Amino acid sequence: PLWYVAFGQPRQRVFADLADAKPIFTLADGSPISTEQNLAPRALLLTALMRSTHADLFIHGTGGGLYDKVTEQWWQAWRGESLSPATVISADVHLPFDAPLADAADLRRAVWFAHHLPHNIDRHLPDESNQTEFQSRKATILQAMADTTNRQERGTLFGKLKQLNAEMTERWPQLLKQAERDVKRQRVGMANRKAARRRDWFFGLYPHAALAELAELIGARLSAAGERVRMKP
């Protein structure tokens, strides 16, 4: 929450580069700057002025509630004064997008299954009469591999196992195609989720029912808080 200011130049935002063990301040283009150079607060100054002179209680969202802890430390160090108390009030209301959504765990599961399937397709075969034959042949090969310690024999059996897996994937290619489609769908779902989870869409885009429900929930919480205050001795 800082500006970099220099004579005769537009002010620039300051960023923290966390790539190394010791963070450094940089400009947007990555140019490092010293903390001894001309730095000025951004929103810190505005909220500090409000909290120091015009507010008995300052209400923040989740972002402001986090960064304003820096404001308190900075103001105390500079002015030797404490600011008025601050609290956080926030609510998450998301637009009802009719699109597939996914998170990182969904994608990991889909990628794992697409890798797992070609080697274990016998576990996921459709309910067809000839699937038992493939499963029985694979069980026989696996048992033979477990019963021998001869490396050459195990190598031969492993080759047969790979060939059998290949036969099954050729017989049921739709299973692999479905797994590949699922990976793509989860990737799209993750991209959709980033947009769908945003909380800064224009309020006019939200359905009236969603805003009415939010107002009702807020009213219920405030009423409950008021009851608790009244019940205190």
Summary of the structure (lengths in Angstrom):
residues: 233
radius of gyration: 30.6
end to end distance: 42.2
largest distance: 85.0
contacts: 552
relative contact order: 0.09
helix: 59%
strand: 9%
